[in-house]
Every structure is written in C-alpha cells, then in structure tokens.
Amino acid sequence: MFLSKVKITLRKSILDPQGKAVEHAVSALGVKSVHDVRMGKYIEFRVEGASEAEAKRATEEVCKKLLANPVMEDYHIEIEKV
C-alpha cells in the first residue's frame, strides 16, 4: 500500500485571481513582505500496488484523467510506502 500526495497548481502563465485576492488580503493585514501568492490543491489517497513505480503510474493516470487540467495546471506527485 502506498500513499500518493498530489500538489496541483496553476501554470505560471495562467492568471491566479484567488492567489491575487489572498495577496491583497495579506497586504491589508499589514504584512507587506508577502508577494506572488499562488493557490493550489493538495490531494492524498492510498494506492494498492506491488511497487512504488506501479503506484506512481496509477497516480499519474488519475491526475491526467481527473484531478488536473493539463492545459492550465501542473502537478507534482510524491509516493510514500505505508
């Protein structure tokens, strides 16, 4: 059994209005040192598989077909044996 950890973010070339809203809110709180806020998604799920490579392949498939929009989003996968 493996734990898949997936971080999904908008590509740098895509405007992130939610990130901009958070950046403005942080600034309104008086914290002027925070810049270039980007929002994303973090997803965890367990994968049954004989190897880490098999779990990663299954996770890649789920990301490509369901979790991430390949036109607008990038994703990073971490696999952990549990």
PyMOL Python script that loads the backbone (N, CA, C, O; Angstrom):
from pymol import cmd

cmd.read_pdbstr("""\
ATOM      1  N   MET A   1       0.849  -1.176   0.000  1.00  0.00           N
ATOM      2  CA  MET A   1       0.000   0.000   0.000  1.00  0.00           C
ATOM      3  C   MET A   1       0.895   1.239   0.000  1.00  0.00           C
ATOM      4  O   MET A   1       1.916   1.291   0.686  1.00  0.00           O
ATOM      5  N   PHE A   2       0.489   2.219  -0.776  1.00  0.00           N
ATOM      6  CA  PHE A   2       1.248   3.462  -0.897  1.00  0.00           C
ATOM      7  C   PHE A   2       0.314   4.646  -0.684  1.00  0.00           C
ATOM      8  O   PHE A   2      -0.883   4.573  -0.962  1.00  0.00           O
ATOM      9  N   LEU A   3       0.883   5.730  -0.190  1.00  0.00           N
ATOM     10  CA  LEU A   3       0.156   6.978  -0.034  1.00  0.00           C
ATOM     11  C   LEU A   3       0.629   7.923  -1.130  1.00  0.00           C
ATOM     12  O   LEU A   3       1.810   8.260  -1.210  1.00  0.00           O
ATOM     13  N   SER A   4      -0.302   8.343  -1.966  1.00  0.00           N
ATOM     14  CA  SER A   4       0.007   9.312  -3.019  1.00  0.00           C
ATOM     15  C   SER A   4      -0.336  10.701  -2.515  1.00  0.00           C
ATOM     16  O   SER A   4      -1.439  10.943  -2.024  1.00  0.00           O
ATOM     17  N   LYS A   5       0.625  11.613  -2.641  1.00  0.00           N
ATOM     18  CA  LYS A   5       0.425  13.017  -2.271  1.00  0.00           C
ATOM     19  C   LYS A   5       0.570  13.831  -3.541  1.00  0.00           C
ATOM     20  O   LYS A   5       1.619  13.810  -4.184  1.00  0.00           O
ATOM     21  N   VAL A   6      -0.487  14.552  -3.903  1.00  0.00           N
ATOM     22  CA  VAL A   6      -0.507  15.290  -5.163  1.00  0.00           C
ATOM     23  C   VAL A   6      -0.704  16.776  -4.883  1.00  0.00           C
ATOM     24  O   VAL A   6      -1.649  17.172  -4.200  1.00  0.00           O
ATOM     25  N   LYS A   7       0.198  17.590  -5.418  1.00  0.00           N
ATOM     26  CA  LYS A   7       0.068  19.053  -5.338  1.00  0.00           C
ATOM     27  C   LYS A   7      -0.230  19.559  -6.737  1.00  0.00           C
ATOM     28  O   LYS A   7       0.527  19.303  -7.672  1.00  0.00           O
ATOM     29  N   ILE A   8      -1.336  20.278  -6.879  1.00  0.00           N
ATOM     30  CA  ILE A   8      -1.757  20.798  -8.184  1.00  0.00           C
ATOM     31  C   ILE A   8      -1.762  22.325  -8.108  1.00  0.00           C
ATOM     32  O   ILE A   8      -2.353  22.908  -7.200  1.00  0.00           O
ATOM     33  N   THR A   9      -1.102  22.958  -9.064  1.00  0.00           N
ATOM     34  CA  THR A   9      -1.049  24.415  -9.116  1.00  0.00           C
ATOM     35  C   THR A   9      -1.309  24.881 -10.540  1.00  0.00           C
ATOM     36  O   THR A   9      -1.066  24.161 -11.508  1.00  0.00           O
ATOM     37  N   LEU A  10      -1.810  26.103 -10.636  1.00  0.00           N
ATOM     38  CA  LEU A  10      -1.961  26.704 -11.951  1.00  0.00           C
ATOM     39  C   LEU A  10      -0.576  26.951 -12.549  1.00  0.00           C
ATOM     40  O   LEU A  10       0.371  27.271 -11.830  1.00  0.00           O
ATOM     41  N   ARG A  11      -0.470  26.804 -13.837  1.00  0.00           N
ATOM     42  CA  ARG A  11       0.794  27.109 -14.503  1.00  0.00           C
ATOM     43  C   ARG A  11       1.129  28.580 -14.307  1.00  0.00           C
ATOM     44  O   ARG A  11       0.234  29.411 -14.154  1.00  0.00           O
ATOM     45  N   LYS A  12       2.407  28.898 -14.314  1.00  0.00           N
ATOM     46  CA  LYS A  12       2.859  30.275 -14.080  1.00  0.00           C
ATOM     47  C   LYS A  12       2.258  31.249 -15.090  1.00  0.00           C
ATOM     48  O   LYS A  12       2.052  32.420 -14.771  1.00  0.00           O
ATOM     49  N   SER A  13       1.979  30.782 -16.290  1.00  0.00           N
ATOM     50  CA  SER A  13       1.443  31.663 -17.336  1.00  0.00           C
ATOM     51  C   SER A  13      -0.056  31.947 -17.172  1.00  0.00           C
ATOM     52  O   SER A  13      -0.606  32.779 -17.893  1.00  0.00           O
ATOM     53  N   ILE A  14      -0.715  31.270 -16.237  1.00  0.00           N
ATOM     54  CA  ILE A  14      -2.153  31.430 -16.024  1.00  0.00           C
ATOM     55  C   ILE A  14      -2.391  32.396 -14.861  1.00  0.00           C
ATOM     56  O   ILE A  14      -1.807  32.238 -13.789  1.00  0.00           O
ATOM     57  N   LEU A  15      -3.239  33.383 -15.074  1.00  0.00           N
ATOM     58  CA  LEU A  15      -3.611  34.319 -14.027  1.00  0.00           C
ATOM     59  C   LEU A  15      -4.294  33.568 -12.888  1.00  0.00           C
ATOM     60  O   LEU A  15      -5.145  32.712 -13.126  1.00  0.00           O
ATOM     61  N   ASP A  16      -3.918  33.891 -11.652  1.00  0.00           N
ATOM     62  CA  ASP A  16      -4.485  33.228 -10.478  1.00  0.00           C
ATOM     63  C   ASP A  16      -5.259  34.258  -9.645  1.00  0.00           C
ATOM     64  O   ASP A  16      -4.693  34.840  -8.719  1.00  0.00           O
ATOM     65  N   PRO A  17      -6.548  34.497  -9.956  1.00  0.00           N
ATOM     66  CA  PRO A  17      -7.308  35.507  -9.229  1.00  0.00           C
ATOM     67  C   PRO A  17      -7.471  35.196  -7.742  1.00  0.00           C
ATOM     68  O   PRO A  17      -7.502  36.112  -6.921  1.00  0.00           O
ATOM     69  N   GLN A  18      -7.573  33.934  -7.392  1.00  0.00           N
ATOM     70  CA  GLN A  18      -7.694  33.579  -5.976  1.00  0.00           C
ATOM     71  C   GLN A  18      -6.398  33.902  -5.236  1.00  0.00           C
ATOM     72  O   GLN A  18      -6.429  34.407  -4.114  1.00  0.00           O
ATOM     73  N   GLY A  19      -5.279  33.614  -5.856  1.00  0.00           N
ATOM     74  CA  GLY A  19      -3.986  33.959  -5.263  1.00  0.00           C
ATOM     75  C   GLY A  19      -3.829  35.456  -5.092  1.00  0.00           C
ATOM     76  O   GLY A  19      -3.321  35.916  -4.070  1.00  0.00           O
ATOM     77  N   LYS A  20      -4.267  36.233  -6.102  1.00  0.00           N
ATOM     78  CA  LYS A  20      -4.202  37.695  -6.014  1.00  0.00           C
ATOM     79  C   LYS A  20      -5.078  38.210  -4.874  1.00  0.00           C
ATOM     80  O   LYS A  20      -4.676  39.120  -4.149  1.00  0.00           O
ATOM     81  N   ALA A  21      -6.268  37.638  -4.709  1.00  0.00           N
ATOM     82  CA  ALA A  21      -7.161  38.050  -3.627  1.00  0.00           C
ATOM     83  C   ALA A  21      -6.519  37.797  -2.263  1.00  0.00           C
ATOM     84  O   ALA A  21      -6.605  38.636  -1.366  1.00  0.00           O
ATOM     85  N   VAL A  22      -5.883  36.648  -2.113  1.00  0.00           N
ATOM     86  CA  VAL A  22      -5.200  36.337  -0.857  1.00  0.00           C
ATOM     87  C   VAL A  22      -4.036  37.304  -0.645  1.00  0.00           C
ATOM     88  O   VAL A  22      -3.827  37.791   0.466  1.00  0.00           O
ATOM     89  N   GLU A  23      -3.282  37.581  -1.701  1.00  0.00           N
ATOM     90  CA  GLU A  23      -2.157  38.519  -1.593  1.00  0.00           C
ATOM     91  C   GLU A  23      -2.638  39.893  -1.123  1.00  0.00           C
ATOM     92  O   GLU A  23      -2.006  40.502  -0.260  1.00  0.00           O
ATOM     93  N   HIS A  24      -3.746  40.388  -1.679  1.00  0.00           N
ATOM     94  CA  HIS A  24      -4.301  41.679  -1.265  1.00  0.00           C
ATOM     95  C   HIS A  24      -4.780  41.626   0.187  1.00  0.00           C
ATOM     96  O   HIS A  24      -4.595  42.588   0.932  1.00  0.00           O
ATOM     97  N   ALA A  25      -5.391  40.519   0.592  1.00  0.00           N
ATOM     98  CA  ALA A  25      -5.863  40.381   1.972  1.00  0.00           C
ATOM     99  C   ALA A  25      -4.697  40.365   2.954  1.00  0.00           C
ATOM    100  O   ALA A  25      -4.774  40.962   4.027  1.00  0.00           O
ATOM    101  N   VAL A  26      -3.627  39.688   2.588  1.00  0.00           N
ATOM    102  CA  VAL A  26      -2.432  39.644   3.444  1.00  0.00           C
ATOM    103  C   VAL A  26      -1.854  41.048   3.577  1.00  0.00           C
ATOM    104  O   VAL A  26      -1.467  41.466   4.668  1.00  0.00           O
ATOM    105  N   SER A  27      -1.798  41.762   2.480  1.00  0.00           N
ATOM    106  CA  SER A  27      -1.299  43.132   2.500  1.00  0.00           C
ATOM    107  C   SER A  27      -2.175  44.016   3.387  1.00  0.00           C
ATOM    108  O   SER A  27      -1.666  44.863   4.121  1.00  0.00           O
ATOM    109  N   ALA A  28      -3.497  43.818   3.319  1.00  0.00           N
ATOM    110  CA  ALA A  28      -4.420  44.589   4.148  1.00  0.00           C
ATOM    111  C   ALA A  28      -4.230  44.294   5.633  1.00  0.00           C
ATOM    112  O   ALA A  28      -4.556  45.122   6.483  1.00  0.00           O
ATOM    113  N   LEU A  29      -3.703  43.115   5.939  1.00  0.00           N
ATOM    114  CA  LEU A  29      -3.402  42.769   7.331  1.00  0.00           C
ATOM    115  C   LEU A  29      -2.134  43.462   7.822  1.00  0.00           C
ATOM    116  O   LEU A  29      -1.798  43.404   9.005  1.00  0.00           O
ATOM    117  N   GLY A  30      -1.441  44.115   6.903  1.00  0.00           N
ATOM    118  CA  GLY A  30      -0.222  44.821   7.279  1.00  0.00           C
ATOM    119  C   GLY A  30       1.055  44.044   7.022  1.00  0.00           C
ATOM    120  O   GLY A  30       2.142  44.512   7.356  1.00  0.00           O
ATOM    121  N   VAL A  31       0.940  42.875   6.438  1.00  0.00           N
ATOM    122  CA  VAL A  31       2.119  42.065   6.125  1.00  0.00           C
ATOM    123  C   VAL A  31       2.549  42.415   4.699  1.00  0.00           C
ATOM    124  O   VAL A  31       1.957  41.945   3.728  1.00  0.00           O
ATOM    125  N   LYS A  32       3.565  43.230   4.591  1.00  0.00           N
ATOM    126  CA  LYS A  32       3.985  43.749   3.286  1.00  0.00           C
ATOM    127  C   LYS A  32       5.075  42.894   2.625  1.00  0.00           C
ATOM    128  O   LYS A  32       5.459  43.163   1.486  1.00  0.00           O
ATOM    129  N   SER A  33       5.571  41.884   3.315  1.00  0.00           N
ATOM    130  CA  SER A  33       6.671  41.078   2.783  1.00  0.00           C
ATOM    131  C   SER A  33       6.213  39.887   1.945  1.00  0.00           C
ATOM    132  O   SER A  33       7.053  39.171   1.399  1.00  0.00           O
ATOM    133  N   VAL A  34       4.902  39.653   1.826  1.00  0.00           N
ATOM    134  CA  VAL A  34       4.373  38.507   1.077  1.00  0.00           C
ATOM    135  C   VAL A  34       4.009  38.958  -0.342  1.00  0.00           C
ATOM    136  O   VAL A  34       3.289  39.938  -0.528  1.00  0.00           O
ATOM    137  N   HIS A  35       4.523  38.222  -1.343  1.00  0.00           N
ATOM    138  CA  HIS A  35       4.294  38.568  -2.750  1.00  0.00           C
ATOM    139  C   HIS A  35       4.062  37.305  -3.575  1.00  0.00           C
ATOM    140  O   HIS A  35       4.420  36.204  -3.155  1.00  0.00           O
ATOM    141  N   ASP A  36       3.468  37.472  -4.739  1.00  0.00           N
ATOM    142  CA  ASP A  36       3.305  36.405  -5.726  1.00  0.00           C
ATOM    143  C   ASP A  36       2.620  35.162  -5.166  1.00  0.00           C
ATOM    144  O   ASP A  36       3.118  34.047  -5.324  1.00  0.00           O
ATOM    145  N   VAL A  37       1.480  35.357  -4.512  1.00  0.00           N
ATOM    146  CA  VAL A  37       0.726  34.245  -3.930  1.00  0.00           C
ATOM    147  C   VAL A  37       0.070  33.447  -5.056  1.00  0.00           C
ATOM    148  O   VAL A  37      -0.556  34.021  -5.946  1.00  0.00           O
ATOM    149  N   ARG A  38       0.213  32.132  -5.013  1.00  0.00           N
ATOM    150  CA  ARG A  38      -0.433  31.217  -5.951  1.00  0.00           C
ATOM    151  C   ARG A  38      -1.191  30.181  -5.130  1.00  0.00           C
ATOM    152  O   ARG A  38      -0.643  29.606  -4.189  1.00  0.00           O
ATOM    153  N   MET A  39      -2.436  29.945  -5.482  1.00  0.00           N
ATOM    154  CA  MET A  39      -3.257  28.959  -4.786  1.00  0.00           C
ATOM    155  C   MET A  39      -3.206  27.639  -5.555  1.00  0.00           C
ATOM    156  O   MET A  39      -2.908  27.604  -6.749  1.00  0.00           O
ATOM    157  N   GLY A  40      -3.500  26.574  -4.846  1.00  0.00           N
ATOM    158  CA  GLY A  40      -3.491  25.270  -5.492  1.00  0.00           C
ATOM    159  C   GLY A  40      -4.348  24.282  -4.717  1.00  0.00           C
ATOM    160  O   GLY A  40      -5.127  24.655  -3.840  1.00  0.00           O
ATOM    161  N   LYS A  41      -4.182  23.014  -5.065  1.00  0.00           N
ATOM    162  CA  LYS A  41      -4.920  21.938  -4.408  1.00  0.00           C
ATOM    163  C   LYS A  41      -3.907  20.912  -3.904  1.00  0.00           C
ATOM    164  O   LYS A  41      -2.862  20.692  -4.515  1.00  0.00           O
ATOM    165  N   TYR A  42      -4.241  20.299  -2.783  1.00  0.00           N
ATOM    166  CA  TYR A  42      -3.439  19.213  -2.234  1.00  0.00           C
ATOM    167  C   TYR A  42      -4.367  18.031  -2.014  1.00  0.00           C
ATOM    168  O   TYR A  42      -5.396  18.159  -1.349  1.00  0.00           O
ATOM    169  N   ILE A  43      -4.010  16.888  -2.566  1.00  0.00           N
ATOM    170  CA  ILE A  43      -4.873  15.707  -2.502  1.00  0.00           C
ATOM    171  C   ILE A  43      -4.033  14.511  -2.064  1.00  0.00           C
ATOM    172  O   ILE A  43      -2.922  14.316  -2.558  1.00  0.00           O
ATOM    173  N   GLU A  44      -4.558  13.716  -1.143  1.00  0.00           N
ATOM    174  CA  GLU A  44      -3.916  12.470  -0.719  1.00  0.00           C
ATOM    175  C   GLU A  44      -4.880  11.316  -0.954  1.00  0.00           C
ATOM    176  O   GLU A  44      -6.088  11.444  -0.755  1.00  0.00           O
ATOM    177  N   PHE A  45      -4.325  10.193  -1.380  1.00  0.00           N
ATOM    178  CA  PHE A  45      -5.118   8.969  -1.464  1.00  0.00           C
ATOM    179  C   PHE A  45      -4.195   7.764  -1.419  1.00  0.00           C
ATOM    180  O   PHE A  45      -3.013   7.855  -1.751  1.00  0.00           O
ATOM    181  N   ARG A  46      -4.746   6.644  -1.007  1.00  0.00           N
ATOM    182  CA  ARG A  46      -3.968   5.399  -0.914  1.00  0.00           C
ATOM    183  C   ARG A  46      -4.111   4.617  -2.219  1.00  0.00           C
ATOM    184  O   ARG A  46      -5.167   4.600  -2.852  1.00  0.00           O
ATOM    185  N   VAL A  47      -3.016   3.976  -2.590  1.00  0.00           N
ATOM    186  CA  VAL A  47      -2.978   3.195  -3.828  1.00  0.00           C
ATOM    187  C   VAL A  47      -2.429   1.809  -3.505  1.00  0.00           C
ATOM    188  O   VAL A  47      -1.370   1.681  -2.890  1.00  0.00           O
ATOM    189  N   GLU A  48      -3.143   0.791  -3.917  1.00  0.00           N
ATOM    190  CA  GLU A  48      -2.619  -0.565  -3.788  1.00  0.00           C
ATOM    191  C   GLU A  48      -1.721  -0.834  -4.978  1.00  0.00           C
ATOM    192  O   GLU A  48      -2.070  -0.513  -6.114  1.00  0.00           O
ATOM    193  N   GLY A  49      -0.571  -1.419  -4.719  1.00  0.00           N
ATOM    194  CA  GLY A  49       0.336  -1.744  -5.804  1.00  0.00           C
ATOM    195  C   GLY A  49       1.500  -2.564  -5.302  1.00  0.00           C
ATOM    196  O   GLY A  49       1.832  -2.538  -4.117  1.00  0.00           O
ATOM    197  N   ALA A  50       2.113  -3.289  -6.212  1.00  0.00           N
ATOM    198  CA  ALA A  50       3.238  -4.147  -5.855  1.00  0.00           C
ATOM    199  C   ALA A  50       4.529  -3.350  -5.684  1.00  0.00           C
ATOM    200  O   ALA A  50       5.454  -3.799  -5.009  1.00  0.00           O
ATOM    201  N   SER A  51       4.589  -2.169  -6.295  1.00  0.00           N
ATOM    202  CA  SER A  51       5.821  -1.375  -6.223  1.00  0.00           C
ATOM    203  C   SER A  51       5.477   0.115  -6.228  1.00  0.00           C
ATOM    204  O   SER A  51       4.359   0.519  -6.550  1.00  0.00           O
ATOM    205  N   GLU A  52       6.462   0.902  -5.865  1.00  0.00           N
ATOM    206  CA  GLU A  52       6.290   2.358  -5.896  1.00  0.00           C
ATOM    207  C   GLU A  52       6.054   2.839  -7.328  1.00  0.00           C
ATOM    208  O   GLU A  52       5.262   3.753  -7.557  1.00  0.00           O
ATOM    209  N   ALA A  53       6.734   2.226  -8.279  1.00  0.00           N
ATOM    210  CA  ALA A  53       6.565   2.606  -9.684  1.00  0.00           C
ATOM    211  C   ALA A  53       5.126   2.348 -10.150  1.00  0.00           C
ATOM    212  O   ALA A  53       4.553   3.155 -10.881  1.00  0.00           O
ATOM    213  N   GLU A  54       4.562   1.244  -9.731  1.00  0.00           N
ATOM    214  CA  GLU A  54       3.173   0.923 -10.093  1.00  0.00           C
ATOM    215  C   GLU A  54       2.205   1.927  -9.468  1.00  0.00           C
ATOM    216  O   GLU A  54       1.259   2.368 -10.121  1.00  0.00           O
ATOM    217  N   ALA A  55       2.440   2.284  -8.214  1.00  0.00           N
ATOM    218  CA  ALA A  55       1.604   3.270  -7.536  1.00  0.00           C
ATOM    219  C   ALA A  55       1.728   4.638  -8.209  1.00  0.00           C
ATOM    220  O   ALA A  55       0.740   5.360  -8.347  1.00  0.00           O
ATOM    221  N   LYS A  56       2.930   4.984  -8.620  1.00  0.00           N
ATOM    222  CA  LYS A  56       3.127   6.266  -9.296  1.00  0.00           C
ATOM    223  C   LYS A  56       2.413   6.286 -10.643  1.00  0.00           C
ATOM    224  O   LYS A  56       1.813   7.298 -11.005  1.00  0.00           O
ATOM    225  N   ARG A  57       2.469   5.185 -11.390  1.00  0.00           N
ATOM    226  CA  ARG A  57       1.757   5.111 -12.676  1.00  0.00           C
ATOM    227  C   ARG A  57       0.257   5.293 -12.483  1.00  0.00           C
ATOM    228  O   ARG A  57      -0.387   6.011 -13.248  1.00  0.00           O
ATOM    229  N   ALA A  58      -0.299   4.648 -11.468  1.00  0.00           N
ATOM    230  CA  ALA A  58      -1.733   4.777 -11.192  1.00  0.00           C
ATOM    231  C   ALA A  58      -2.075   6.209 -10.801  1.00  0.00           C
ATOM    232  O   ALA A  58      -3.097   6.746 -11.228  1.00  0.00           O
ATOM    233  N   THR A  59      -1.222   6.825  -9.992  1.00  0.00           N
ATOM    234  CA  THR A  59      -1.443   8.202  -9.569  1.00  0.00           C
ATOM    235  C   THR A  59      -1.363   9.153 -10.757  1.00  0.00           C
ATOM    236  O   THR A  59      -2.178  10.068 -10.873  1.00  0.00           O
ATOM    237  N   GLU A  60      -0.391   8.945 -11.639  1.00  0.00           N
ATOM    238  CA  GLU A  60      -0.259   9.761 -12.859  1.00  0.00           C
ATOM    239  C   GLU A  60      -1.543   9.680 -13.690  1.00  0.00           C
ATOM    240  O   GLU A  60      -2.032  10.691 -14.193  1.00  0.00           O
ATOM    241  N   GLU A  61      -2.074   8.477 -13.826  1.00  0.00           N
ATOM    242  CA  GLU A  61      -3.281   8.284 -14.622  1.00  0.00           C
ATOM    243  C   GLU A  61      -4.462   9.050 -14.027  1.00  0.00           C
ATOM    244  O   GLU A  61      -5.223   9.691 -14.752  1.00  0.00           O
ATOM    245  N   VAL A  62      -4.608   8.978 -12.698  1.00  0.00           N
ATOM    246  CA  VAL A  62      -5.689   9.696 -12.027  1.00  0.00           C
ATOM    247  C   VAL A  62      -5.517  11.210 -12.214  1.00  0.00           C
ATOM    248  O   VAL A  62      -6.490  11.922 -12.460  1.00  0.00           O
ATOM    249  N   CYS A  63      -4.293  11.687 -12.097  1.00  0.00           N
ATOM    250  CA  CYS A  63      -4.026  13.123 -12.278  1.00  0.00           C
ATOM    251  C   CYS A  63      -4.364  13.570 -13.691  1.00  0.00           C
ATOM    252  O   CYS A  63      -5.041  14.581 -13.879  1.00  0.00           O
ATOM    253  N   LYS A  64      -3.901  12.829 -14.679  1.00  0.00           N
ATOM    254  CA  LYS A  64      -4.117  13.208 -16.075  1.00  0.00           C
ATOM    255  C   LYS A  64      -5.586  13.147 -16.479  1.00  0.00           C
ATOM    256  O   LYS A  64      -6.064  13.992 -17.236  1.00  0.00           O
ATOM    257  N   LYS A  65      -6.304  12.138 -15.968  1.00  0.00           N
ATOM    258  CA  LYS A  65      -7.684  11.923 -16.410  1.00  0.00           C
ATOM    259  C   LYS A  65      -8.733  12.633 -15.563  1.00  0.00           C
ATOM    260  O   LYS A  65      -9.857  12.846 -16.019  1.00  0.00           O
ATOM    261  N   LEU A  66      -8.371  13.006 -14.320  1.00  0.00           N
ATOM    262  CA  LEU A  66      -9.409  13.517 -13.430  1.00  0.00           C
ATOM    263  C   LEU A  66      -9.001  14.743 -12.617  1.00  0.00           C
ATOM    264  O   LEU A  66      -9.725  15.739 -12.606  1.00  0.00           O
ATOM    265  N   LEU A  67      -7.874  14.690 -11.949  1.00  0.00           N
ATOM    266  CA  LEU A  67      -7.568  15.711 -10.943  1.00  0.00           C
ATOM    267  C   LEU A  67      -7.036  17.021 -11.514  1.00  0.00           C
ATOM    268  O   LEU A  67      -7.360  18.092 -11.000  1.00  0.00           O
ATOM    269  N   ALA A  68      -6.233  16.954 -12.556  1.00  0.00           N
ATOM    270  CA  ALA A  68      -5.580  18.163 -13.080  1.00  0.00           C
ATOM    271  C   ALA A  68      -6.018  18.446 -14.508  1.00  0.00           C
ATOM    272  O   ALA A  68      -6.238  17.530 -15.301  1.00  0.00           O
ATOM    273  N   ASN A  69      -6.140  19.717 -14.815  1.00  0.00           N
ATOM    274  CA  ASN A  69      -6.409  20.147 -16.184  1.00  0.00           C
ATOM    275  C   ASN A  69      -5.048  20.390 -16.840  1.00  0.00           C
ATOM    276  O   ASN A  69      -4.386  21.377 -16.517  1.00  0.00           O
ATOM    277  N   PRO A  70      -4.618  19.524 -17.746  1.00  0.00           N
ATOM    278  CA  PRO A  70      -3.258  19.632 -18.298  1.00  0.00           C
ATOM    279  C   PRO A  70      -3.009  20.902 -19.101  1.00  0.00           C
ATOM    280  O   PRO A  70      -1.854  21.254 -19.342  1.00  0.00           O
ATOM    281  N   VAL A  71      -4.060  21.595 -19.518  1.00  0.00           N
ATOM    282  CA  VAL A  71      -3.896  22.840 -20.258  1.00  0.00           C
ATOM    283  C   VAL A  71      -3.515  23.975 -19.314  1.00  0.00           C
ATOM    284  O   VAL A  71      -2.743  24.860 -19.683  1.00  0.00           O
ATOM    285  N   MET A  72      -4.056  23.953 -18.092  1.00  0.00           N
ATOM    286  CA  MET A  72      -3.883  25.071 -17.164  1.00  0.00           C
ATOM    287  C   MET A  72      -3.078  24.753 -15.911  1.00  0.00           C
ATOM    288  O   MET A  72      -2.589  25.667 -15.248  1.00  0.00           O
ATOM    289  N   GLU A  73      -2.933  23.471 -15.574  1.00  0.00           N
ATOM    290  CA  GLU A  73      -2.355  23.108 -14.284  1.00  0.00           C
ATOM    291  C   GLU A  73      -1.150  22.182 -14.421  1.00  0.00           C
ATOM    292  O   GLU A  73      -1.042  21.386 -15.353  1.00  0.00           O
ATOM    293  N   ASP A  74      -0.259  22.323 -13.458  1.00  0.00           N
ATOM    294  CA  ASP A  74       0.866  21.399 -13.284  1.00  0.00           C
ATOM    295  C   ASP A  74       0.608  20.611 -12.008  1.00  0.00           C
ATOM    296  O   ASP A  74      -0.119  21.068 -11.125  1.00  0.00           O
ATOM    297  N   TYR A  75       1.203  19.427 -11.912  1.00  0.00           N
ATOM    298  CA  TYR A  75       1.074  18.663 -10.679  1.00  0.00           C
ATOM    299  C   TYR A  75       2.397  18.012 -10.331  1.00  0.00           C
ATOM    300  O   TYR A  75       3.231  17.728 -11.191  1.00  0.00           O
ATOM    301  N   HIS A  76       2.555  17.788  -9.037  1.00  0.00           N
ATOM    302  CA  HIS A  76       3.757  17.142  -8.505  1.00  0.00           C
ATOM    303  C   HIS A  76       3.285  15.995  -7.627  1.00  0.00           C
ATOM    304  O   HIS A  76       2.391  16.167  -6.798  1.00  0.00           O
ATOM    305  N   ILE A  77       3.879  14.836  -7.807  1.00  0.00           N
ATOM    306  CA  ILE A  77       3.461  13.635  -7.083  1.00  0.00           C
ATOM    307  C   ILE A  77       4.572  13.173  -6.159  1.00  0.00           C
ATOM    308  O   ILE A  77       5.743  13.140  -6.538  1.00  0.00           O
ATOM    309  N   GLU A  78       4.184  12.815  -4.935  1.00  0.00           N
ATOM    310  CA  GLU A  78       5.072  12.134  -4.005  1.00  0.00           C
ATOM    311  C   GLU A  78       4.405  10.828  -3.604  1.00  0.00           C
ATOM    312  O   GLU A  78       3.212  10.799  -3.303  1.00  0.00           O
ATOM    313  N   ILE A  79       5.172   9.754  -3.600  1.00  0.00           N
ATOM    314  CA  ILE A  79       4.662   8.440  -3.218  1.00  0.00           C
ATOM    315  C   ILE A  79       5.390   8.001  -1.950  1.00  0.00           C
ATOM    316  O   ILE A  79       6.612   8.106  -1.846  1.00  0.00           O
ATOM    317  N   GLU A  80       4.608   7.507  -0.990  1.00  0.00           N
ATOM    318  CA  GLU A  80       5.166   7.085   0.301  1.00  0.00           C
ATOM    319  C   GLU A  80       4.620   5.704   0.631  1.00  0.00           C
ATOM    320  O   GLU A  80       3.412   5.480   0.553  1.00  0.00           O
ATOM    321  N   LYS A  81       5.488   4.789   0.994  1.00  0.00           N
ATOM    322  CA  LYS A  81       5.033   3.450   1.390  1.00  0.00           C
ATOM    323  C   LYS A  81       4.411   3.511   2.777  1.00  0.00           C
ATOM    324  O   LYS A  81       4.982   4.096   3.697  1.00  0.00           O
ATOM    325  N   VAL A  82       3.220   2.895   2.923  1.00  0.00           N
ATOM    326  CA  VAL A  82       2.545   2.872   4.223  1.00  0.00           C
ATOM    327  C   VAL A  82       2.270   1.447   4.663  1.00  0.00           C
ATOM    328  O   VAL A  82       1.706   1.230   5.735  1.00  0.00           O
TER     329      VAL A  82
END
""", "prot")
cmd.dss("prot")
cmd.show_as("cartoon", "prot")
cmd.util.cbc("prot")
cmd.orient("prot")
